Amino acid sequence: MRRTLAHAVSDLKVRSTSRVSAECSDVVLRTTGITRLVFRPMLLDNEKQPPASVKGTLVHQRKGPKERWVDVPTNPLSGLKKGESYSLPLSSSATLKLYEELTGLYGLAAREGIPPGQMEFVRSRTALAQLVDLPPAELRRFLEANRAVGSSLVSRLLDWALRAEDLTGLVELLVDLGSDGLRTLNTAVGIQTLKTALRQWRDNLGNTNEEYWQEQLTKNSFVLEYVFSWPCTIVKDKAYVGGKSVSNKGGKIVDYLVKNRITSNAALIEIKTPAAGLLGKQYRDGVFVASDDLAGGVAQVTTYKQSLLNHHQSLTEGQQDLFESFDPQCVVLVGDAGSSLKTIEQRRSFELYRNQLLNVSVITFDELFKKMELLVAALEAAPIAESAP
């Protein structure tokens, strides 16, 4: 497991050797091609003198130019004879390095005690270490006053979380937020997801590529629930609903085959684009006919419905719980009423046309988007539980 060692200069691996002690990886104080001086620390849970929580050994090593660093037997100081001594000079840079490492080690021992098992602590910059050590209330005030810093930190932390191999520690922290904290976080993520999708859709209202809109709705499939008054789930996008002849031609492919999550009854959704027209030419004064896109979409989805009813048994053979077909609802998602219906006569012709359709609902993209905007407004207005300071 990896953790941050706030004040250390080097990364550090720690392995507990008992309940009260742990070995640490070597700290290199100076090195050349064939010699190096290392400090080999150990953490202690010192009951008699708690501040004395670090001990260690200085080791001077020598090797061949192409050899690896290895431990070799040493002569203990207890073997010194009268009149003999050992001298191990430390340069100013090595002494500073040793001081910095000891500062980090004492801080680690005070904060973590003896870490169980094996852990790796990675160095952090001084500014980050200071930020991590701030009390929660002060950290909130700092981030509220420096939103750009907070946003950057969250972005990098999320990137780290998505790439991390072991999310156990992160999940534990999320659980520690409590149900109110998790609900707040989930609501905030949901609101931002909706806002991002709406902004992207608004920027692409002129996009005439049906594949683009199908991809967007599939990616944000929760939006399709607002087409109906009941909870739904996608059974299949670009779903085959029967109709092939013996020559394997004439198959019917509907944009979305969905089902009611409670009753499993199927429904069909045919999509055009926001740029598709809603009305055609004026037939008489103040009377407009449906556009080819609208009339064609209605004819298309009703044909798919009939095909689904005729072939339901063969389509669900071996998967009886896949969906039911109890007079499936049909929806055509098409056009932009706000930009297409400029006059009262056009709005009247459109409403009279779609309200007279039997078992087919016509919904425009801007109507669907407005439902999403109202949902965002409702979520943002809802009281959100605050975590305890």
N, C-alpha and C positions, 0 to 999 in steps of 0.2 A: 504494500500500500504506500502511496506517495503523499507526503504532507509538506507544507511550507515551513521552512526554518527561517524565521523572520530576520535574524541578525547575523546569520552565518555568511562567510565569504564563499565557502565551497559546498558542493552537494555532499550529503552525508548519508551513509547506510548504517543502520543501527540494528543489532541483533541481540535480543535478551539472552543472557546466559543463566539467569536465575531470577527469582522474584525481586531481588534487590540490586541486580547488576546487568549491564549490557555493554557489549563490545561495539566499537565504532570503527568505521573505515579509516585508513591512514590519511593524515593531512600532510601534504608535501610542503615543507617549509622552504627548501631550495633544491635545485637539481641541475645536473650537467648530463653529458652523454653517458658517463660511466659511474657517477656518484650522485647520491641524494640523501637529504636529511628529512626524516618524517617524524611526525608526532603521532603516536598511537594511543588515542584516548579511550577511556572507559567511563561510563556513567554509573553512579552509585546512589542508592537510597540510604543515606548515612543518618541513622537514627540519633546517634550521639552528637553529631555536628551537621545538621541538615544543609547549611550553606556549602559545606565541603562535599560537593556532589560530583566532582570530576577528578579523576587521577589519570596518569598516562606515562608513557615511556618515549624517550627520544631515541631513534634508531638511525645510525649512519650506515648506509649500504653502498656497496661497490660491486660492479659487474663488468663483463666484457661488452664491447661496443654493440654486438648483435645478440646479446643474451637478454633474458627477461629478468625483472626484479623478483628475487626470491628471498625467503628468510633462511638464514644460516645460523648454526649454533654460535652463541656469543659467550664471551668470558665475563662472568659475573663480577661486580665490583667487590664482592666479598673475597675474591681471589687476589686482591691487591696485597703486595708485600710492603713491608715497612720501607718508606722512602720512595714509593711509587705513587703515581696519580694519573687520572685521566683528565684531559682537557677537551671540551667540545664547544668551541667558540660559536656564537650566534651573531650574524651580521644584524645591522639595524633593520633591514627589510624583513629578515627571517623572524626577528624578535617582534616586529609589528604584526606580522602574519600570525604568529603564535598567540599574541594578545587578542587579535580579532577573532580567531577561532575559539579561544577559551571563552570570550564574551558570549559568542553564539551558543557554545555548549552549556554554559551555566544558565543561559536563558532557556534553552531547551529543557534542561533538567528541572528548572523551576516550573515551567509551564506544562510539560508532558509527564514528568516523573520517569519511570522506567517503561518505555513502550513495549507492549507484549509482542512476541514473535519477531518478525523482521519487517522493518519499515525503511522507506527512503525519504529523506527530507531534502527538498531542493531549495536553493538559495533564492531570495527575493531581493529586489532593489530596496534601498532604504525607504523611499517614498511609499512603496507598496507595503512594506513592513509596518510603517507608522499608521497607514490606513487600516490595515488588518487589526492593529492593536487598539484602535479607537473604541471607546464604549459605544454600544448600539445607538444611544440617543445622539451622541456627537457625530457618529458616522452618518445618521439620517440627515442631520442638519447640514453636514458638509456636502452630501450628494444632492440634496435639494437646492443648495446654493450653486452647485457645479454640475448641472444636469448633463452637460456634454461628457464630463468625466464618468458619471454614473452610467450613461448609455454605452460608452465605450467599454467599460468594465463588464457590463452585463452581456454585451455582444461577444466579447472575448471568452467570458465564462461559459456562455452557451455553446460557442464553437468548441471549447475544450470538452464540455460535457458530451457533445455529439460524437467526438472522436475518442473519448475515453474507453478503454477496454473494460474497466471495472467501475460500475456506477453505484456500487454498494454504499459508499460514503455519501454520495450526492443524494441518493434515495433516502438515507437516514436523516439527512439535513432537511429534506422536503417534508418528511413525516413529522419532524420536530416543529414545523411551522403550525401544525394543528389543523383541524378541519376548517376553521375560519380563514387561516392564512392560505391554505390550498385553494379554497373557494375564491378568494380574492385574486390569487394568481391566475386561476383558470378563467375567471371572468375577464380579467385584463387581456389575456392571450386571445380569448374568443372575440372580444371587441376589436382588437387590433387586426385579427385575421379578416374580419368582416370589412373593416375600413380599407385595408389593403386591397381586397378583392373589388370592392366598390370603386375605388380610385382607378384601378386598372381597367375595369369595365367601362367606366365613364370615358376614359382616354381612348377607348377602342370602339366607340359607338358606330363609327363609319366602317368598321371591318366587315367585309362581305363574305368572309371565309367561314363556312359552317363548321369546318373541322376545328377552327380556333375556339368557337363558342362551345362546341361539344367537349373539347379538352378542358376548358375553364369550368364548365358545370360538373364534369366528372371529378376534377381536382377539388372542387368545393361542393361535393354532393349534398351536403346538409341543406343547401339552398333549395333543392328540389322539394323538400318537405313543405316549403311555403307556397308551392304550387297547389297543394291539396290542403284539406282541413284535417288530415289525419297523418300519423307518423308513417313514413315510408322508407324503404331501403332499395337500392338499385339491385335488381337481379342480374341485369346485363345491359351494357351499352352496346349499340349496334347489334341488337338481338335479332336472331332469325326467328320469325313467327310463322313459318310454313309457306306453302304456295309453290314449291318447286314441281315442275313437270317431270315426266319420265326421262326427259333429255337433260335434267338437272338445270333447268332455266326457270326464271320467273320467281325466284325466292323473294320473300318479303323481309326487309330489314328495317326495323324501327329504331329510332335514335336511342330511346331508353325504354326498357321494360322494367317497371318497378312493382313493388307489392306493399300492401298494408302490413305493417309489422305485427298487428294484432290478429287480423283475420286472414292474412296471406292472399287476399284478393289482388289480382294483377291490375295494373293501369299502364297506359301507353303514352309516351311523350314524344312528339315530333317537334324538332326545333328548326327554325330558320335563322335569321340574324336580325339585329336591331335595325340594320339598314334596309331590310325587306319592306316593300310597300304594304300598306293595309287596304288601300282603296284604289280602284282603277278609274276609268273615265266616268264622267257624269252621264247618267242614263236619261234623266229628265231634270227639270229645274229642281235643284236641291236634293236630288237623289243620286247616290253614287253606288256603283257595284263593287263587290269585293275584288281585291287585287288577285292576280294569278298566284302569288305566293300564299296569300291567305286561303283562298278557295282551294288551291292545290294541296295545301297542308291539311285542310279539313278532310278532303277526299282521300288523301293518302292515309291518314291515321285511322279513319273509319274502315278502310280496306284492310289495314293491318289488324284491326280488332276482329273483323270477320274471319280473317285467316287464322288468328289465334284461337278463336272459338272452335273453328273447324278442326284444328290440329292439336288441340290442347293435350289430348291423351298421348299422342305420339311424341310431342315435344317434352313431356314430363315423364316419359316411361322410365321406370327405374329410379325416379326422384319424385315420389309422390308428394313430398313436403316442399317442393321447390316453389310453387305458387298455384293459386286457384284462378279460375276464370269465370267469376259470377258477374256477368255483364260488366266487363272492365270499363273504367272511366278512361276518357281520351282527352289529351291536352295538346294544344298547338301553341308553342311559344314563338312569337313572331313580332317584329316591328317595334316602332317607338311612337306611341300615341302622341306624346307631347310635340314632336316635330312633324308628324305626318298629318294630324287632324287639326288644321288651322281654323276652320270655321265651324259654326254650330251645325250646319248642314252635314258636314263631314263627320262630326262626332255622332250626330243622330244616326246617320246611315250605318256607321260602324257598330254602334250599340244595338241597333235594331237587328243587324245581321247576326251578331254573335249571340244575342239573347234568344234568338229563334232556333238556334242549333240544338239538335237532339243528342244528348249524351256526349257532347264535345265542348270543352271549355277553351276559349281563346284568351290568352294572357300575353300582354305586351312586355317587352324587356324592361321598359321604364316603370311599369307597374310592379314587376318583381323587384327591381332595384329599390323602389320606394318602400316596399315591405322590409327590405334589409336595412334601409336607413332608419325606419321606425323602430326596428329591433335594436339597432345600435343606440338610438336615443333612449329607449326603455332600459337597456342594460346600464348605460351611463348614469341614468337618473336613479337607478335602484340603489338603496343604501348598501354599502360594502362594509363588512365587519372590519374593525381596526384591531391590529395585533397589540398586545399589551406592550407598553414602552419598556 
